């Protein structure tokens, strides 16, 4: 769609070029550990690549700014490797995250990963990263170019700047390697599902390689009421691999033209029942769809990246990245509600009328990110230090479009009702008739700098200390058009400047190479502009402040083929935003306070050469609102309430067994206990807990071909996957898929 926006990138582009020219950093995901010879680097690199491709267990991470051993990070991290994604046919980032403990989803916006971790929001998509750089746009992320997905639990602001209380998610993209190896996979399944992916890696020179990943996916329904039609391509060229100067240039494009199931309304059991007794509409198939055939969730994502790594003599590294992104989103959804507000389970029938509302999310996001990270090991004052320091810059622009009403020169398109007994009625409207206008725009510039030191204070003891400073300047314009007659557009503008410090400290006790115990404390902050909007009150509101405390352990088996992660955590949001009951107030009250506490365990690796396991479980017995707004009409929880999207039990388990050299079988469970939607008007209600089961069987035809069959949600369980105040989105029903993979 046409739009006029001033270009505000000129200030950052010279800075990014200067950073690259000065070699002030490198690329944080592709780089192997420091080495002085090419052969050593290549051997290590290939071993790390094979780790994620051929096993469920990972021992290193790049989420902590540069490649580090998991045991050296005093904070919990769960890694979803490429092997786990392949085994379970996890095609989207949302599906991959669902296969970790403590993750829940809000059904507010639709069509993106609106995530909760440890009971706290990940700030929309503000806490999702790609190769260590913020990936803030709303779009359906696919895994076709993902090497693995890393979930950092607890405060992340010292590493990444503004962020949530719960943690951060880092997607690690596939990079070229010094080998020639290709893989093509074709998958077909019920609901007209078809998916084709190709992963082509070319060794083009002594220290250079090219990698190309492609994807095409289509489905009529995919078990969740919405169709799929998407395609993607990602190309990367890497040269200087293993030398003093290593470079990477990459391009990425993803085109989504999917349908969308915006959800179903909650229902009360009988007349006069309170909202606290809301429940799911019973007797429906997971595939039941009551939206319009013309509903859609289209999106485009395009990114271009350049990265450079300089290796100094002695092992120090300087890493730089610059990424330009352009994202479009065009969501035309139907919000489903009962036409008769008095509908209950007692009078529910196939003839019950459902009203189709309109929910539009049409927006463009343009981003420019640049960052530089330096790491070194040294001895000072008789102690060993591992120092990391860095600086990053961001420019993010968002334009949101709204539909003109008939009085504003547009059209009002009526949607026909439907009935509960008539899902998939095929009704449609001409969405192209809608006349769009720019409704608001957000422009933010930010920079941050951090310094962290891991000090070996004794043979078995390490101390970590880090600090970061962030500055953000956000500008928001709200455009208004007269509602009854032609006239000039009015603009209401807000601005907010924020400067904030974040801290992180940790203690590591590592008595052996197999045992690592840690204690950590970290802070985080959330700005009022995390959702790219302001109003008269929020623009004057300081950031929310949070803190996390964790006591944990990482323990390897004697053969180092199996790992266990344990953690006790306590997370507190100290000054949560609340709507001020005083209508004369100039800012929102930071009067709220709530906390969660619980226990986590991850188990991953090979119990025997033939038996492999991945398990992730969270028990969160404590989730409590400690302070709330001083008005009973505020939408939210009361003091003593358990906040929404905070189930006591959540997790997943997946296991495979090599029956014979040719046959491998597997199975797993996903489960969540009952939970309430977020921010419901007290008293709240809870969606029932659920358990779903998955099965897999794989046959190795020969060294080049394999066939794999998957059945997800074997029992065709009907349950609420994502929750919101007014509706819930059912999870996918039974999916049966067969894949043929060819390696050459």
N, C-alpha and C positions, 0 to 999 in steps of 0.2 A: 504494500500500500504506500501511496505517496506520502511524504512527510518532509518538513523543512526543519532541520536542526542544525545549529551552528556546530562547527567542528572544534572540539575542545581537546584534541589529542596532541596539538603541536607542542605543548609544554612538556609532555612526557616522552614523545618520540626521540628528540635529541638526547634526552637523558638516558633512555634505554640504549641508544646507539653508543653513547659515550661509555656506558657500563660495559658493553660488549667489546668495544675497541680497547678498553683498558684491561680486559680480561679479569674483571672483578667478580667472576663466579663461574658456575657451570650448571650442568644439567643433573638434577638430583635423582633421577630414577634409573638411567641407563648405566651410570658409572659403577664399575667394579671397585673393590678396595684398592688403595694405593699400591703401586708396584713399580719396580724399576726396569722390568723387562717385559716385552710383549707377550712372551709365552706364558709367564706366570699369570698375567691379567686374563688371558683368554681361558686358561684352564679354570680359574675361579669363576669367571663369568658364565661359562657353560654349565658349571655345577649349580650355580644359583638359578639359572634359567630352568634346568631340569627339575630343580626342587619343586617349583610351583606346578610344572606341567605333569610330573609323574608321581607326586605324592600329595597328600592332604596337609602335610606338616610344613611349616615355614620356620626358619630360625633367624631370619633377618627382616628388617623393615626399613622403609624410607620415609615413614610418616614423621619421624623426628628430626627432619632436616639433614639429609645425607644418609647413606646406608649405615645401619647400626645393628648390632646383635640385639635380639629381643630381650635377652637377659640383662642388658646394660641400660634398659629404660625402666625407671622406677614408676611405671604406670601400666595399666592393663591394656593390652592390644589383642584383638582377635583378627586373624588373617584368613580370608576366604580365597583359597588358591584357585588357579585355573583348573586344576584337577577336580576340585569339588564342584565348580561351576559346570564342568563338562559332565561329571557323573550324574548330577541332578537336573541337567538341562535348564540351568538358570540363565535365561536369556536377557534379563534386565537387571540393573543395579538394585532396584527395589526387591526383586526376588532373591538376589544374593544377600541383601541385608536381612531379609526375613529369616534367613537361615543362620542367624546369630541370636544370642540371648539378649533380652533387655530392649529390643527394638519393637516399637509399636508405630502405628501410622494414623494420622489425622486425615479425615475425609473432607477437609474444608475447601480447598481450591480445585482439587481434581486434576489428574494428569501429571502429577510430579511426586517426588519423594518428599512428603511432608512428615518428617521423622521425629520421633521421641526416643530418647536414650536415657536410661536410668530415671525415667519419669519426667525429663525436661526436654524442651524443644531444641532442635538443632537449627533454630533461627531460619525457618523455611528451608532454603537450600544454601544459606550463607555459610554453613559449616561442611559443605561438600567440596572436596578438592580434587584436582586432577594433576598428578605428578607433582604434588606439593604446592600447587598454585590454586587459588580460589576459583571455583567453578559455579558461579552464583545463579545462573539463569534457570528458569523453569523449563525443563524438557524431559521427555521420556528417555532416560539413559540406557543404552544397550551395552551388552558385555562383549560384543564381537571383537573389540580391540583392547580388552582388559587382560592384563597378565594376572592381576589379583586385586582384591579390595581389602583395605586395612581399616579397622574400626578402632580408633583411639578412645578410650573411656576416661571420662573425667575432664578437668579443665584443660583447654587447649589454647588459651589466649596468649600465653608466653611464647608459643611457637607460631601462631597464625594471626594474632591480633584479635579484633572483636570476634566474639564467639559465644557459644552456649555453655550452659552448665554441664550438659550431658557428655559432650565429647565432639569428635570430628570423624569424618569419613574421607579416606584418600583412595582415589582410583589410580592404579598404576598401569599405564599404557604399555602395550607391547613395543619393543624396540628392535632394530636390526641386530643380528648376531653374526659372528664370523663362521658361517656355515651356509651351505645351500640345502634347504629343506622346505618342503611344502606339505600342506594338508588341506584337503577339501572335505567338507561334511555336508551331507544332505539329510534333512529330517522331514518326515511326513507324519501326520497324526489326525485324530478326529477333529471335528469342527473345521474341516478344510485347511488344517494347518500345514504349511510348507515353509521350510527355512533352508537357505543355502549359504554357507560361509566358506571363505577361502583365506588361507594364511600362507603367504608366499614370501620366503626369505632367500635372498640372493647374496652370496659372497662375491662382491664385485672387485675386490682388490686386496692387496696385502693387509691393509687395516681399514677396509671400508665394506659396508654392506647396505643393502636396500631391503625394506620390508613393506609388503602391501597386504592389507586386510580388507576384505569386502564382505558384505552381508545383504541378503534380500529375504524378507519374511512376510508372509501373508496368512491370514486366518479369517474365517467367517465369524467366529465367536470367541474361540480360545477359552471356553469354559467360564467366562466371566461376564458375558453379555455384551462385550464390545469387540469390534473387529480390529484386525491388525493389517497394516499395509505400510511397510517401512523398508528403507534401504540405506546403506552406509558404506563409506570408503575411507580408509585411513592409510596414508603413505608416509614413510619416514626414511631418510637417508642419513647414515652415520659414517663419519670418517675420522681418521686419526685414532682409532680404537686402540687403547693400550699405550698410546704415546703421551708426550707431555701436553699436547693440546688436542682435545677431542671435541668434535662438533656434531650437532644433530639439528636437522631441519625437518619439520613434519607438517602435514596438512590433514585435516579431518573434516568430514562432512556427513551429517546424518539428516535424513529426510523422513519425517513421520507424517503419515496421512491416516491416522487411526480413528476408530470410533471411541466413544466414551460412555461408560455407565456411571452416571453421577450418583446413583444410590437409590435407596428406598426409605420411606418415612418410618419412624418408630410408631408403635401402636400401643394403646392402653388396653388392659384386660377387660374392663367393664366401665360402664357409665359412672362418673363420679370419682374414678380412681385418680390418684395424683400422678404427676409426671415421674415420681420415683419408681413407679411400677411399669414404666415403658419397657417394651420388649420387641423382639424381631417378629416380622410377619411370618406366621408358620406356614408350612406346606409348600413352599416355593422351591423350584429347582435353582441351583446356583447359576444356571444359564438364563433364567427368566429376565427379560429386558423390556422395560416399559418406556424407554425414551423414544425419540424420533429416529427414523431411518436416516434423516439428514443431520443428526447430531455428529459432531466430529471433534477430534483433538489433533489438529495439524500442528506441525512444528518443524523448524529448520535450525540446525546448529552447524556453524562453520567456524573453524579455528585454524590459525596458522601460528606455528611456534618456532623459535630459534633458541638453541642452547649451546653453551660452551663450557668445557671443563678444562682447567689448567692444573696440572700436577707439578708441584714444586719438588725439588730435590729434598729428600728427608721425609716425604709422606704428606705434606700439607696439600690441601686442595682448595681451589677457588671455583665456585659454580655460579653460572648466570643463566637466566631464562627470560625471554620476552614472549608474550603470547597476546595475539589479537583475536577477539572472538565476536561473532555476530549471531544473534539468536532471534528467531521469530516464533511467536506462539499465536495460534488462532483456534481457540476453544469455543465451540457452540454446543452447550449442553442443556439438557432438560432436568430441572429439579422436580422430582416427583413428590407430590403431596396428596393427601386424601381430599377430595372435593368437599366432603362433608366432615367438618372438624369433630363431629361427635362419633365418628367411626371407632369401634372397639372390636375386640376379639368376639364379643357376644353377637354383634350384627355383621361381622365380616362374611363376605360371600364372593363367589366369582363375579357377581354383578356389581361389586363395590367400585365406584367411580374414582379414578385417579386423575388428578390435574397435573398438566405439564407446564411448569414454569420455564423461565429463560435464565440461563447463567452464562454470560459471555466473559471470556478472558482473552482479550486480543492485545498483544503487547510486543514491543521490540526491545531487546537489550543489547547494548554494545559494550564491550569490555576491553581494557588494555591493562595488562599486568606485567610488571618487571620485578625481578628479585635477584639478589646476589647473596651467596652464603659462603663463608670461609670456615674451614675446619683444620685443626692442627693438633699434634701431640707434642708435648714438651715437658721438660723438667725444670722446676723453679722452687727455690727454698727447700730443696730436698724432697719434693713431692712430684708425682706424675700427674700431668694435667691433660685432659682432652677438651679443647676449647672450640666452641662454635660461636660465630657471630654473623650477623647479616642485616640486610636492609631490603625493604620491598616497597613498591609503589603500585597504586591501583587507581584507575579511572573507570567508573561504571556509570552508564547512562541507561535509563529506562523510560519508555514512552508507553502509556496505556491508552487504549482507544475505547470509546463508548459509542453506543448506538444512538443516533438522533431519533427523537420521537417524531410523530407526524407534525406536531406543532413547530418542530425545529427543522423542518424540511426533509425529514426522513419518512419511514413507514413503520406502522405498528403491525407486526405479523402475529396473528393469532394461531395458537397451537391447539389441535383438537384433543379432547379428553380421551381416555381409554379406560378399560376395566381390568380388574385383577385377573379375570379369567381369559384375557386376551393379550398375553405377552407377544412381543414381536409382531405387532399388527401392520408394520410396514408403512405407517403414516409418515409423511415428510412435508417440509415446507421449503421454499426457495430462500436459503440463507443468503444468497448472493444479492438479494434485494435490500438488505440492511445497509443503511448509509452510516459510515463510521466517522467519528471525529476524534481528535486528540483530547482525551479527558484529563490527563495529568502527565507530568514528566518529573523525573528525579535525576539529579546529576550529583555524583559524589566523587571526591578526590581524597585519597588517603595515603599515608605513608607510615611505616613502622621500622623500628630498629631494635635488635635484641642482642644479648650477650649471655652465654651459658658456659659453665665450667664444670666438668666432671673430674674430681680430684681423688686420687688413690691415697688415702690417709694412713692405711695399714695394709698388710698383705691381703686381707679378706674384706676390707672395708673401702667403700667409695662414697663420696658426698657430692651431690649435684646442687648447683645453685644457678638460677637464671632470672633475668629481668628483661622486660620489653616495654618500650614506649610507643604509643600509637597516637596519631592525629588524624581526624576525619572532618571533612568539610562537606556537608550535605545540603543541597538546595532542591526545593520541591515547589512546583507550580501546579495549581489546580485551575483548570479552564472551565468557565461557565458560559452557557449559551442561553439567551432568553427562552423561556418555555412557551410563550404564547405568541410572540411576534418576532419578525426578523430584527436584528440589532447587533451591536458590537459584542464580541466575546470579552468576558471579564476574566481577569487573572488574579488569583490569590496566591501569594508566595510566602514560603516559610524557609528559614535557614537555620542550621544548627552546626556549631563547631564543637568538637569534643577532643580532649586530650586525656589520655588514661595510661596508667602504669599497670602491668601484670607481673606476677611473681610466680616462681616455681622453685621448690626445694625438695630434695629427696635424699634418702639414705639407702645404700645397697650393702648387703652382707652376702658375700659369695665364698663360702668356706671351701667349695670344690668347683670343678668345671661343670658339674651337673646341677648345682643348687644355687639359686639366687633369691634372696629375700629382700623386700623393699618396703619403705615407708615414704609417702610423698604427701606434699601439700601444695596446692596450686589455686590461683585465682582466675576469674574470667569476668568479662563484662559484655552486656548487650546494650546496644544503642537503640534509641527510638526509631531509627531509620533502617532497622534490620529487614523490614518488609518493603523498603523503598517507598515510603510515604510518611508524611507528617500531617498534623493538624495544629490548630492553634494551641492546644495543650501539650501535645507530645513534643513539639519543636523546642519547648522550653524545659523539657524533663531530662535530668542527667541520666547516665547509663545505670542499668541494673547491675549489681555487683553479686558475684557468687564465689563460693570456695568449695574445694573438694579435698577430702582427706582419705587416704587409701593405705591399707596394710596388705601386702600380697607376697606371693611366691611364684617362682617358675622352676619346675623340677623336671629334669630329664631322666629317662631310664638309663640303666647301666650301659646299654649299647647305643644310647643317644638317638634311638629311632622313634621314641614316644615321649611326648611332653605333657605336663600338667600345669595349668595356670590356676592359681587361687587368689581371691581378693575379698577383703572386707572394705566396704566403702561407706562414706557419709558425705552427701552433697547438700549444700544449703544455698538457696537464693535468698539473699539477705534483705533486699529492698525491691520487691516485685511491684510492677506498675499496677495501680488500681485507678478506676475512674473517680475523680474527686467529687464528693457529694455537694460541694460548694460550687454553685453555678458561676460565681464570680471569680473562681480560681483562674490563674494564668498558666498552670501546669498540672500534669497528672501527679497524683500522690504516689510516692514510692513507699507505700505503707504496708505492702504485703511481705510475708515471709513464709517460706515452706522448706521442707527438707525431706530427703529420702535416705534410707540406709539399707544395706543388704549384703548378700554374699554371692559371689560369682565363681564358677569353675569352668574351665575349658580343658578338654582332653583331646589330643590329636596325635596321630602317628600309627605305627605298626606295633600291635601287640605280639604278633608273630610274623614271619615272612609272608604268610598268606592272609593275615587278618588285619585290616586297616580300619581305623575309627576316627570320626570327628564328632565331638559333642560340645555343646555350649549351653550352660544353664545359669539362670539368675533367680535367686530367691530374694525378694524385696518385701520383707514383712512390715517395714516402716515407710510410709509415705503420708505426710501430714501437713495440713495448712496450719501454720503457727500464728499468723496474724493476717487479717483480711481488712477490706475497706469497711468503713464505719456506716454503711448503708445497706439495708436489707434488700434494696432493689438492684444492687450491683449484680451483673451476670458474673458468676464465679462461685467459688467454694466458700463455705463457712469455716470458722476456726474449728479444728478438730476433724474436718472432712479429709477423706483420702482423695487427692487430686485425680483427675481423669487420666487415661492412658498410662496407668501405673499398675499393671497386673502384679500380683504377688509372685506368681510363678510364670516363667517364660523360658523357652529354649528349643533346642533341636538336637537330634542325634542322627548320625549317618554312619553306616558300617558296610564294608564290602569284604567278600571272601573269595579267594582264588581257588575255585573247586579243582580245576585241572589247568594245565598250561594253556588251554584254549578257552575255558569258561570261567567267568567271574560274575558273581551275583551280589546284589546289595539291597539295602532297605533302610528306611529311616522314618522318624516322626518329627513333626512340628507341633508345638503346643503353646497355648497362652491360657492362663486362668481368667476368670471374669474381670472386666474392667469397665469403667465409666468413660463416656466421652469427656474431652477437655472442656472446661469453662461452661459447664451446664449450670442452669439456674438451680440453686439448692432448694429442696433436696434432690440429689442426682439419682440416676439409675445406672444399671450395669448391663452390658452385653454378656451373654453366657460365654464361659470358657470353651475351648475346643481343642481337639487333637486330630491331626490328619496324618495319614500314612502314605509313604512312597515306596515303590519297588523298582529295581533295575536288574537287567541281565545283559551281559556282553559276551559276544563270541568273537575270538580272534581268528579270522580266516587264514591269514598268513602275516608276514611282516609288513605288508602294505595295506591290507584291508581288515576292517573290523565292523561288526554290526552290533548295535546296542538298542535295547527296548526299555522304555520308561513308562511307568504308570504313576501319575501324581494324584494325590487325594483319592486313593483307591476306593474308599467308601462313599465317594461323591458327597462328602459332608457339606451341609449348608451352614455357614457361619458368617459372622461379621468380621471382615478383615480390617477395615478402616472405619473410624467413628467420628461423628460430628454431632453438634447439638440437634440439628433438624433431621439428620438422616445417617444411614450407614451404608457402606459398600460391601456387598458379599464377596467372599473369596472365590477363587476359581474352583470349579467343580472338577470331576474326573477328567484327566488328560491322558491319552494313550499316544505315545510317539515312538517311532522307530527311526534310527539314524544309521547311515552308512558313511564311514570315514575312510578316506584314502590318503596314505602318506607316501610321498615319493621325493 
